[in-house]
Amino acid sequence: MTTPANLKFLKSHEWARTESDGTVTIGISDHAQNALGDLVFVDVPEVGKTLKSGEACAVVESVKAASDVYSPVSGEVVANNDALSATPELINTDPYGAGWIARIRPTNAAEIAQLLDAAAYDQVVAAEAH
Amino acid sequence: MGLRTPLYDSHVAANARMVDFGGWDMPVNYGSQIEEHHIVRRDAGMFDVSHMCVVDLAGRRTREFLRHLLANDVAKLKVPGKALYSCMLNEAGGVIDDLIVYFLSESAFRLVVNAGTRDKDIAWITTHAQSYGVSVTPRTDLAMIAVQGPNARTKAATLLGDYAAAALQVPTFAGAAFGRYFVARTGYTGEDGWEIMLPATEAPGFWQRLVDAGVAPCGLGARDTLRLEAGMNLYGNDMDEGVSPLESGLTWTVAFEPLERSFIGRAALEAQRAHGNLRRFVGLVLEERGVLRGHQKVIAGAAGEGELTSGTFSPTLERSIGFARVPAATGDTVQVDIRGKLLPARVVKLSFVRNGKPSGDVAAAH
């Protein structure tokens, strides 16, 4: 899967997308879902919760293991993806679309600019594979 | 770089995700782990288990030696080919390893031991074999492929040529040699199937012919969810040298009768039995969404606390299951601490799934 150019990334494999209303949608990358394998449980952050960038805000569990998901930005959770409760495999099948995890109203726009762009993230993935 | 089985190149060529398992580079999955799991429950899958070690014992006093070495009693093995599952204990009653022993002839028995414990196992066995004049030969020249699932034997039999009909007659929990192949009706999935031992040099070709016969390669990931559903222990997770088989759900494998048989660890186990209050080894079914994992804390109310030894998501039951060591007085329900949240779990007897269907307490609740 080509890494979408409109997304920003953390080295720890989370993506962030700024929406037209200024909120930021987050999820985990295609590389991350592939490494985790079949997802069977996702613990999404509650709406109203305040997050700090870099803080663990969700948990994704595959048959193999549980992994923390770190928030790429600081802000308040304004929505979470209910569908993941019944169908966590959406993250496997559509990590950048239906497999989104939460939407955050950011409190510090500068944080977005500090994230990796798609090309830089691809280099991180390539370096891990070496 | 880890140790490699003779099938390493086959796995890499099939795009397997390789992981370290007890020092070996092994395939964890070839695609979807859950699909591999379902293939074994519904049709036929296969696992490279060449990392496990075949150890041949030979000598006139081999049976006598094994009656001393193992907690289960090989006197139960009366028909050549018959197999027995047993723990090998230390003097303190801790589990050095769990293994399968095959009775080949009065002067020849075969053991299959775990990969992660092979060196210490061979050292222990060799030390104790000396006074019985029993020779110990690790068969590193052999590979082992487990074909498992309701259609596994019929599909694999097509590779055995003139031996096929006879191989299909091998009874449950027994094995027999057919030319260069040793075919055992054993496994680690709760399904029918074979574990086939064969010359390592022939393994890649045999594996490819199994693929051609419609047997799907499956990784260690599916092997783990299958054995958990089947209620089968994993050495190193569910028991080790620090715990007794009597607290690991393995009491059924310890032959206290006949009373006069002196096996290593017997005195320690008898002391544990006399002392009583042994922890129970139980199955747990998580009542809410989430995933049980080894080392999570189990809260059993006034009875005290215990710990998960293994846990996973069960693809067959579509909920999380696990094994736990809990206080003797634990009731029908417990709570499990999953990342600080206390979630309810039901206490059930092992196993969860047999021959494709929910079994035991889980079946009763369905």
Interface residues (C-beta under 8 A of the other chain):
Chain A: G37 D38 V40 F41 D43 V59 E61 S62 V63 K64 A66 S85
Chain B: R17 V28 N29 S32 Q33 I34 G221 T225 R289 G290 V291 R293 T312 F313 P315 S320 R339
